[in-house]
Amino acid sequence: MNFQKGKKNDELEINFIPLIDVLLVIIIFLVVSTTFARFSQLKINLPVAEANISDKTQEHINVAISKDGQYSINEKLINAKTVAELTIKLRELSNSRLDNPLVINADALASHQSVINVMEASRQAGLTKITFSTKVN
């Protein structure tokens, strides 16, 4: 029963413009209030290695570095302060056997430069097999 014979029904329409305005305001608020954090720390997970015990007993040269920067080779304290002096001592101990491994035992508080000096001296002496000794907890 249609009691309004002459009146047409207007089509309903949804106005999206206010909805878009509200969404833009929300997006702008979120962008402005968001903090972008920059991490200044490096998170490093060191790898774990398992070593097999070597069957052959090979002579190795043991270089210890104290936190004061003093060096000892095969448990004998030496008075070497420069790379050249370390090179001479390593050449004497290697006896022209360049396949001898060099083991560096550096104190945790030893300077990085003193470790680099030993590595450079071993390179100049021709010792290319270098390993580092660590303490197991």
Secondary structure by P-SEA (a helix, b strand, c coil): ccccccccccbbbbbaaaaaaaaaaaaaaaaaacccccccccbbbbbbbbbcccccbbbbbbbbbcccccccccccccccccaaaaaaaaaaaacccccbbbbbbccccccaaaaaaaaaaaaaacccbbbbbbbcc
